[in-house]
Amino acid sequence: MPKSRDRGKRRRAQVRATQGAQHRAEERRKISYQRYRLRRIIGWSLVVLGVTIVASHWLTHLQVWDFASQGIEDLVAGYPMGVALGVGGAIVLSKA
């Protein structure tokens, strides 16, 4: 009988240790309001910048305005860059 009691004690100690580790991990995962707000500002800024780049590129292709030469804009500020910034902003927002 003493062995079964001892086994139960070890199990309870292991459960307490696991629960304690889970609680500490949850506390570390929480972020402050200021960091949350900063992440949201950065995320939305990236999304807005991406949308602006895509709109600018689209208007240039429609020849509404001439922002830069076609080759430079396609390399620097084309659809891929706009989409990349939008996706990056969405990732930052999802982590907030």
N, CA, C and O atoms as CSV, one atom per row, in Angstrom:
chain,resi,resn,atom,element,x,y,z
A,1,MET,N,N,0.783,-1.214,0.000
A,1,MET,CA,C,0.000,0.000,0.000
A,1,MET,C,C,0.829,1.286,0.000
A,1,MET,O,O,0.414,2.257,-0.632
A,2,PRO,N,N,1.935,1.338,0.650
A,2,PRO,CA,C,2.707,2.570,0.627
A,2,PRO,C,C,3.160,2.959,-0.776
A,2,PRO,O,O,3.277,4.146,-1.082
A,3,LYS,N,N,3.416,1.959,-1.640
A,3,LYS,CA,C,3.858,2.304,-2.989
A,3,LYS,C,C,2.761,3.006,-3.774
A,3,LYS,O,O,3.049,3.939,-4.524
A,4,SER,N,N,1.513,2.581,-3.622
A,4,SER,CA,C,0.427,3.223,-4.362
A,4,SER,C,C,0.223,4.662,-3.894
A,4,SER,O,O,-0.073,5.540,-4.705
A,5,ARG,N,N,0.378,4.909,-2.606
A,5,ARG,CA,C,0.284,6.289,-2.108
A,5,ARG,C,C,1.415,7.134,-2.678
A,5,ARG,O,O,1.216,8.282,-3.076
A,6,ASP,N,N,2.598,6.546,-2.709
A,6,ASP,CA,C,3.752,7.263,-3.221
A,6,ASP,C,C,3.571,7.590,-4.703
A,6,ASP,O,O,3.940,8.677,-5.149
A,7,ARG,N,N,3.007,6.658,-5.463
A,7,ARG,CA,C,2.774,6.884,-6.877
A,7,ARG,C,C,1.780,8.028,-7.074
A,7,ARG,O,O,1.959,8.862,-7.961
A,8,GLY,N,N,0.745,8.066,-6.257
A,8,GLY,CA,C,-0.230,9.146,-6.337
A,8,GLY,C,C,0.382,10.496,-6.012
A,8,GLY,O,O,0.038,11.502,-6.632
A,9,LYS,N,N,1.285,10.525,-5.047
A,9,LYS,CA,C,1.960,11.779,-4.696
A,9,LYS,C,C,2.798,12.282,-5.863
A,9,LYS,O,O,2.788,13.470,-6.185
A,10,ARG,N,N,3.518,11.368,-6.487
A,10,ARG,CA,C,4.355,11.775,-7.620
A,10,ARG,C,C,3.499,12.297,-8.766
A,10,ARG,O,O,3.862,13.278,-9.414
A,11,ARG,N,N,2.382,11.659,-9.018
A,11,ARG,CA,C,1.489,12.118,-10.093
A,11,ARG,C,C,0.932,13.503,-9.793
A,11,ARG,O,O,0.886,14.371,-10.664
A,12,ARG,N,N,0.508,13.695,-8.538
A,12,ARG,CA,C,-0.031,15.015,-8.178
A,12,ARG,C,C,1.044,16.092,-8.280
A,12,ARG,O,O,0.764,17.208,-8.719
A,13,ALA,N,N,2.269,15.766,-7.880
A,13,ALA,CA,C,3.366,16.729,-7.979
A,13,ALA,C,C,3.652,17.054,-9.445
A,13,ALA,O,O,3.919,18.205,-9.792
A,14,GLN,N,N,3.595,16.041,-10.293
A,14,GLN,CA,C,3.829,16.271,-11.712
A,14,GLN,C,C,2.725,17.132,-12.321
A,14,GLN,O,O,2.999,18.004,-13.145
A,15,VAL,N,N,1.485,16.890,-11.917
A,15,VAL,CA,C,0.361,17.686,-12.412
A,15,VAL,C,C,0.520,19.136,-11.973
A,15,VAL,O,O,0.307,20.050,-12.769
A,16,ARG,N,N,0.894,19.357,-10.711
A,16,ARG,CA,C,1.093,20.727,-10.227
A,16,ARG,C,C,2.216,21.424,-10.989
A,16,ARG,O,O,2.104,22.603,-11.325
A,17,ALA,N,N,3.293,20.698,-11.261
A,17,ALA,CA,C,4.411,21.294,-11.993
A,17,ALA,C,C,3.987,21.651,-13.418
A,17,ALA,O,O,4.340,22.719,-13.918
A,18,THR,N,N,3.239,20.770,-14.072
A,18,THR,CA,C,2.782,21.031,-15.432
A,18,THR,C,C,1.831,22.221,-15.460
A,18,THR,O,O,1.936,23.087,-16.329
A,19,GLN,N,N,0.908,22.261,-14.514
A,19,GLN,CA,C,-0.033,23.379,-14.468
A,19,GLN,C,C,0.692,24.692,-14.193
A,19,GLN,O,O,0.354,25.727,-14.768
A,20,GLY,N,N,1.689,24.647,-13.313
A,20,GLY,CA,C,2.474,25.842,-13.029
A,20,GLY,C,C,3.217,26.334,-14.268
A,20,GLY,O,O,3.265,27.535,-14.533
A,21,ALA,N,N,3.793,25.404,-15.023
A,21,ALA,CA,C,4.502,25.771,-16.244
A,21,ALA,C,C,3.540,26.368,-17.267
A,21,ALA,O,O,3.879,27.336,-17.948
A,22,GLN,N,N,2.352,25.800,-17.377
A,22,GLN,CA,C,1.357,26.332,-18.316
A,22,GLN,C,C,0.929,27.744,-17.910
A,22,GLN,O,O,0.763,28.616,-18.762
A,23,HIS,N,N,0.753,27.961,-16.616
A,23,HIS,CA,C,0.350,29.285,-16.130
A,23,HIS,C,C,1.451,30.318,-16.415
A,23,HIS,O,O,1.161,31.429,-16.858
A,24,ARG,N,N,2.707,29.949,-16.161
A,24,ARG,CA,C,3.822,30.873,-16.437
A,24,ARG,C,C,3.933,31.180,-17.927
A,24,ARG,O,O,4.201,32.319,-18.308
A,25,ALA,N,N,3.730,30.177,-18.766
A,25,ALA,CA,C,3.791,30.398,-20.215
A,25,ALA,C,C,2.667,31.326,-20.667
A,25,ALA,O,O,2.875,32.171,-21.538
A,26,GLU,N,N,1.493,31.177,-20.089
A,26,GLU,CA,C,0.368,32.043,-20.449
A,26,GLU,C,C,0.638,33.487,-20.029
A,26,GLU,O,O,0.301,34.418,-20.761
A,27,GLU,N,N,1.235,33.678,-18.869
A,27,GLU,CA,C,1.557,35.028,-18.404
A,27,GLU,C,C,2.596,35.695,-19.306
A,27,GLU,O,O,2.516,36.896,-19.565
A,28,ARG,N,N,3.581,34.910,-19.788
A,28,ARG,CA,C,4.603,35.470,-20.673
A,28,ARG,C,C,4.024,35.860,-22.024
A,28,ARG,O,O,4.527,36.777,-22.673
A,29,ARG,N,N,2.975,35.175,-22.452
A,29,ARG,CA,C,2.381,35.423,-23.758
A,29,ARG,C,C,1.573,36.717,-23.782
A,29,ARG,O,O,1.399,37.304,-24.850
A,30,LYS,N,N,1.090,37.164,-22.665
A,30,LYS,CA,C,0.279,38.381,-22.610
A,30,LYS,C,C,1.154,39.604,-22.886
A,30,LYS,O,O,2.308,39.665,-22.461
A,31,ILE,N,N,0.587,40.576,-23.603
A,31,ILE,CA,C,1.333,41.798,-23.893
A,31,ILE,C,C,0.588,42.979,-23.286
A,31,ILE,O,O,-0.611,42.910,-23.015
A,32,SER,N,N,1.318,44.048,-23.082
A,32,SER,CA,C,0.724,45.233,-22.490
A,32,SER,C,C,-0.141,45.961,-23.520
A,32,SER,O,O,-0.046,45.713,-24.722
A,33,TYR,N,N,-0.966,46.845,-23.029
A,33,TYR,CA,C,-1.839,47.620,-23.908
A,33,TYR,C,C,-1.028,48.492,-24.857
A,33,TYR,O,O,-1.398,48.653,-26.020
A,34,GLN,N,N,0.080,49.060,-24.370
A,34,GLN,CA,C,0.894,49.926,-25.213
A,34,GLN,C,C,1.498,49.136,-26.378
A,34,GLN,O,O,1.509,49.619,-27.510
A,35,ARG,N,N,2.000,47.927,-26.111
A,35,ARG,CA,C,2.554,47.101,-27.188
A,35,ARG,C,C,1.458,46.669,-28.156
A,35,ARG,O,O,1.681,46.614,-29.365
A,36,TYR,N,N,0.285,46.365,-27.631
A,36,TYR,CA,C,-0.848,45.977,-28.473
A,36,TYR,C,C,-1.219,47.127,-29.403
A,36,TYR,O,O,-1.425,46.927,-30.600
A,37,ARG,N,N,-1.302,48.331,-28.844
A,37,ARG,CA,C,-1.648,49.509,-29.639
A,37,ARG,C,C,-0.580,49.797,-30.683
A,37,ARG,O,O,-0.914,50.138,-31.818
A,38,LEU,N,N,0.701,49.669,-30.329
A,38,LEU,CA,C,1.793,49.885,-31.269
A,38,LEU,C,C,1.724,48.876,-32.420
A,38,LEU,O,O,1.913,49.243,-33.580
A,39,ARG,N,N,1.458,47.629,-32.107
A,39,ARG,CA,C,1.337,46.618,-33.164
A,39,ARG,C,C,0.177,46.925,-34.098
A,39,ARG,O,O,0.291,46.746,-35.310
A,40,ARG,N,N,-0.932,47.384,-33.547
A,40,ARG,CA,C,-2.078,47.720,-34.396
A,40,ARG,C,C,-1.764,48.912,-35.288
A,40,ARG,O,O,-2.144,48.925,-36.459
A,41,ILE,N,N,-1.079,49.908,-34.751
A,41,ILE,CA,C,-0.713,51.086,-35.550
A,41,ILE,C,C,0.233,50.681,-36.675
A,41,ILE,O,O,0.048,51.094,-37.820
A,42,ILE,N,N,1.242,49.879,-36.359
A,42,ILE,CA,C,2.193,49.434,-37.376
A,42,ILE,C,C,1.482,48.568,-38.416
A,42,ILE,O,O,1.707,48.734,-39.614
A,43,GLY,N,N,0.636,47.657,-37.974
A,43,GLY,CA,C,-0.072,46.775,-38.895
A,43,GLY,C,C,-0.971,47.525,-39.852
A,43,GLY,O,O,-0.934,47.288,-41.060
A,44,TRP,N,N,-1.779,48.428,-39.322
A,44,TRP,CA,C,-2.681,49.192,-40.199
A,44,TRP,C,C,-1.907,50.137,-41.108
A,44,TRP,O,O,-2.318,50.382,-42.242
A,45,SER,N,N,-0.788,50.671,-40.619
A,45,SER,CA,C,0.041,51.534,-41.474
A,45,SER,C,C,0.576,50.755,-42.663
A,45,SER,O,O,0.586,51.258,-43.786
A,46,LEU,N,N,1.024,49.518,-42.417
A,46,LEU,CA,C,1.516,48.692,-43.520
A,46,LEU,C,C,0.403,48.357,-44.515
A,46,LEU,O,O,0.620,48.366,-45.727
A,47,VAL,N,N,-0.784,48.063,-43.994
A,47,VAL,CA,C,-1.908,47.752,-44.881
A,47,VAL,C,C,-2.260,48.969,-45.733
A,47,VAL,O,O,-2.456,48.841,-46.942
A,48,VAL,N,N,-2.343,50.137,-45.120
A,48,VAL,CA,C,-2.682,51.357,-45.862
A,48,VAL,C,C,-1.595,51.682,-46.884
A,48,VAL,O,O,-1.905,52.081,-48.007
A,49,LEU,N,N,-0.332,51.518,-46.510
A,49,LEU,CA,C,0.757,51.762,-47.448
A,49,LEU,C,C,0.680,50.799,-48.632
A,49,LEU,O,O,0.892,51.200,-49.776
A,50,GLY,N,N,0.379,49.535,-48.359
A,50,GLY,CA,C,0.237,48.560,-49.434
A,50,GLY,C,C,-0.893,48.906,-50.382
A,50,GLY,O,O,-0.737,48.806,-51.599
A,51,VAL,N,N,-2.033,49.311,-49.835
A,51,VAL,CA,C,-3.176,49.695,-50.673
A,51,VAL,C,C,-2.831,50.939,-51.500
A,51,VAL,O,O,-3.206,51.032,-52.669
A,52,THR,N,N,-2.128,51.878,-50.902
A,52,THR,CA,C,-1.728,53.086,-51.619
A,52,THR,C,C,-0.788,52.757,-52.783
A,52,THR,O,O,-0.920,53.313,-53.874
A,53,ILE,N,N,0.149,51.858,-52.543
A,53,ILE,CA,C,1.083,51.473,-53.607
A,53,ILE,C,C,0.344,50.773,-54.740
A,53,ILE,O,O,0.596,51.053,-55.912
A,54,VAL,N,N,-0.574,49.858,-54.396
A,54,VAL,CA,C,-1.337,49.160,-55.431
A,54,VAL,C,C,-2.179,50.158,-56.230
A,54,VAL,O,O,-2.234,50.068,-57.457
A,55,ALA,N,N,-2.836,51.107,-55.555
A,55,ALA,CA,C,-3.657,52.101,-56.248
A,55,ALA,C,C,-2.797,52.979,-57.151
A,55,ALA,O,O,-3.188,53.286,-58.278
A,56,SER,N,N,-1.631,53.381,-56.661
A,56,SER,CA,C,-0.726,54.198,-57.468
A,56,SER,C,C,-0.267,53.430,-58.702
A,56,SER,O,O,-0.223,53.983,-59.801
A,57,HIS,N,N,0.064,52.193,-58.526
A,57,HIS,CA,C,0.518,51.375,-59.652
A,57,HIS,C,C,-0.600,51.193,-60.679
A,57,HIS,O,O,-0.366,51.252,-61.886
A,58,TRP,N,N,-1.788,50.977,-60.191
A,58,TRP,CA,C,-2.942,50.800,-61.071
A,58,TRP,C,C,-3.217,52.084,-61.873
A,58,TRP,O,O,-3.458,52.031,-63.079
A,59,LEU,N,N,-3.178,53.233,-61.188
A,59,LEU,CA,C,-3.412,54.509,-61.873
A,59,LEU,C,C,-2.315,54.816,-62.891
A,59,LEU,O,O,-2.582,55.417,-63.931
A,60,THR,N,N,-1.093,54.408,-62.594
A,60,THR,CA,C,-0.011,54.608,-63.551
A,60,THR,C,C,-0.235,53.753,-64.801
A,60,THR,O,O,0.006,54.206,-65.920
A,61,HIS,N,N,-0.697,52.517,-64.603
A,61,HIS,CA,C,-0.974,51.663,-65.758
A,61,HIS,C,C,-2.138,52.207,-66.593
A,61,HIS,O,O,-2.179,52.011,-67.807
A,62,LEU,N,N,-3.073,52.884,-65.944
A,62,LEU,CA,C,-4.170,53.509,-66.684
A,62,LEU,C,C,-3.747,54.837,-67.314
A,62,LEU,O,O,-4.531,55.474,-68.018
A,63,GLN,N,N,-2.518,55.246,-67.060
A,63,GLN,CA,C,-1.925,56.483,-67.558
A,63,GLN,C,C,-2.690,57.718,-67.091
A,63,GLN,O,O,-2.801,58.706,-67.817
A,64,VAL,N,N,-3.215,57.649,-65.870
A,64,VAL,CA,C,-3.851,58.817,-65.257
A,64,VAL,C,C,-2.775,59.794,-64.815
A,64,VAL,O,O,-2.944,61.008,-64.931
A,65,TRP,N,N,-1.679,59.270,-64.313
A,65,TRP,CA,C,-0.535,60.089,-63.967
A,65,TRP,C,C,0.728,59.309,-64.238
A,65,TRP,O,O,0.693,58.095,-64.438
A,66,ASP,N,N,1.835,60.010,-64.242
A,66,ASP,CA,C,3.120,59.360,-64.497
A,66,ASP,C,C,3.998,59.586,-63.279
A,66,ASP,O,O,4.683,60.604,-63.174
A,67,PHE,N,N,3.974,58.643,-62.374
A,67,PHE,CA,C,4.735,58.740,-61.124
A,67,PHE,C,C,6.233,58.601,-61.384
A,67,PHE,O,O,7.030,59.412,-60.911
A,68,ALA,N,N,6.596,57.607,-62.110
A,68,ALA,CA,C,8.000,57.364,-62.475
A,68,ALA,C,C,7.981,56.580,-63.777
A,68,ALA,O,O,6.920,56.250,-64.308
A,69,SER,N,N,9.159,56.294,-64.273
A,69,SER,CA,C,9.184,55.498,-65.498
A,69,SER,C,C,8.578,54.123,-65.209
A,69,SER,O,O,8.650,53.616,-64.090
A,70,GLN,N,N,7.991,53.545,-66.226
A,70,GLN,CA,C,7.256,52.297,-66.059
A,70,GLN,C,C,8.132,51.186,-65.483
A,70,GLN,O,O,7.682,50.424,-64.628
A,71,GLY,N,N,9.363,51.091,-65.941
A,71,GLY,CA,C,10.257,50.035,-65.463
A,71,GLY,C,C,10.607,50.178,-63.995
A,71,GLY,O,O,10.600,49.198,-63.250
A,72,ILE,N,N,10.915,51.407,-63.574
A,72,ILE,CA,C,11.277,51.644,-62.175
A,72,ILE,C,C,10.094,51.372,-61.264
A,72,ILE,O,O,10.248,50.739,-60.219
A,73,GLU,N,N,8.924,51.838,-61.644
A,73,GLU,CA,C,7.764,51.617,-60.780
A,73,GLU,C,C,7.412,50.140,-60.706
A,73,GLU,O,O,7.012,49.654,-59.648
A,74,ASP,N,N,7.554,49.419,-61.811
A,74,ASP,CA,C,7.264,47.987,-61.769
A,74,ASP,C,C,8.215,47.262,-60.834
A,74,ASP,O,O,7.820,46.307,-60.166
A,75,LEU,N,N,9.468,47.706,-60.780
A,75,LEU,CA,C,10.438,47.057,-59.906
A,75,LEU,C,C,10.289,47.475,-58.443
A,75,LEU,O,O,10.391,46.642,-57.542
A,76,VAL,N,N,10.049,48.756,-58.213
A,76,VAL,CA,C,10.061,49.287,-56.844
A,76,VAL,C,C,8.683,49.284,-56.195
A,76,VAL,O,O,8.539,48.871,-55.044
A,77,ALA,N,N,7.690,49.734,-56.911
A,77,ALA,CA,C,6.392,49.958,-56.281
A,77,ALA,C,C,5.270,49.293,-57.066
A,77,ALA,O,O,4.217,49.895,-57.276
A,78,GLY,N,N,5.483,48.092,-57.486
A,78,GLY,CA,C,4.456,47.404,-58.253
A,78,GLY,C,C,3.486,46.653,-57.367
A,78,GLY,O,O,3.477,46.794,-56.144
A,79,TYR,N,N,2.675,45.853,-58.026
A,79,TYR,CA,C,1.689,45.064,-57.282
A,79,TYR,C,C,2.332,44.137,-56.248
A,79,TYR,O,O,1.809,44.013,-55.141
A,80,PRO,N,N,3.461,43.477,-56.579
A,80,PRO,CA,C,4.046,42.583,-55.578
A,80,PRO,C,C,4.428,43.292,-54.282
A,80,PRO,O,O,4.226,42.750,-53.195
A,81,MET,N,N,4.976,44.498,-54.391
A,81,MET,CA,C,5.359,45.237,-53.190
A,81,MET,C,C,4.126,45.630,-52.385
A,81,MET,O,O,4.123,45.527,-51.158
A,82,GLY,N,N,3.087,46.077,-53.068
A,82,GLY,CA,C,1.855,46.448,-52.379
A,82,GLY,C,C,1.220,45.274,-51.677
A,82,GLY,O,O,0.764,45.385,-50.539
A,83,VAL,N,N,1.192,44.148,-52.363
A,83,VAL,CA,C,0.614,42.945,-51.748
A,83,VAL,C,C,1.475,42.480,-50.578
A,83,VAL,O,O,0.943,42.080,-49.542
A,84,ALA,N,N,2.802,42.528,-50.730
A,84,ALA,CA,C,3.690,42.119,-49.646
A,84,ALA,C,C,3.488,42.992,-48.410
A,84,ALA,O,O,3.452,42.483,-47.290
A,85,LEU,N,N,3.358,44.290,-48.606
A,85,LEU,CA,C,3.119,45.179,-47.462
A,85,LEU,C,C,1.758,44.907,-46.827
A,85,LEU,O,O,1.632,44.908,-45.603
A,86,GLY,N,N,0.748,44.677,-47.651
A,86,GLY,CA,C,-0.578,44.366,-47.113
A,86,GLY,C,C,-0.583,43.073,-46.321
A,86,GLY,O,O,-1.180,42.999,-45.248
A,87,VAL,N,N,0.078,42.058,-46.845
A,87,VAL,CA,C,0.149,40.772,-46.133
A,87,VAL,C,C,0.969,40.921,-44.855
A,87,VAL,O,O,0.611,40.370,-43.814
A,88,GLY,N,N,2.069,41.668,-44.936
A,88,GLY,CA,C,2.874,41.919,-43.728
A,88,GLY,C,C,2.070,42.628,-42.656
A,88,GLY,O,O,2.160,42.279,-41.479
A,89,GLY,N,N,1.290,43.615,-43.047
A,89,GLY,CA,C,0.430,44.311,-42.086
A,89,GLY,C,C,-0.623,43.383,-41.492
A,89,GLY,O,O,-0.910,43.459,-40.298
A,90,ALA,N,N,-1.197,42.516,-42.308
A,90,ALA,CA,C,-2.181,41.568,-41.802
A,90,ALA,C,C,-1.558,40.590,-40.813
A,90,ALA,O,O,-2.190,40.209,-39.827
A,91,ILE,N,N,-0.317,40.185,-41.077
A,91,ILE,CA,C,0.375,39.292,-40.147
A,91,ILE,C,C,0.617,39.998,-38.823
A,91,ILE,O,O,0.397,39.419,-37.760
A,92,VAL,N,N,1.070,41.245,-38.882
A,92,VAL,CA,C,1.298,42.006,-37.643
A,92,VAL,C,C,-0.014,42.163,-36.876
A,92,VAL,O,O,-0.037,42.030,-35.652
A,93,LEU,N,N,-1.107,42.445,-37.590
A,93,LEU,CA,C,-2.402,42.607,-36.934
A,93,LEU,C,C,-2.890,41.298,-36.321
A,93,LEU,O,O,-3.524,41.313,-35.265
A,94,SER,N,N,-2.607,40.173,-36.962
A,94,SER,CA,C,-3.082,38.898,-36.425
A,94,SER,C,C,-2.335,38.499,-35.171
A,94,SER,O,O,-2.863,37.738,-34.360
A,95,LYS,N,N,-1.119,38.992,-34.990
A,95,LYS,CA,C,-0.335,38.677,-33.800
A,95,LYS,C,C,-0.728,39.552,-32.625
A,95,LYS,O,O,-0.385,39.248,-31.482
A,96,ALA,N,N,-1.440,40.629,-32.890
A,96,ALA,CA,C,-1.783,41.581,-31.828
A,96,ALA,C,C,-2.828,41.049,-30.897
A,96,ALA,O,O,-3.220,41.735,-29.953
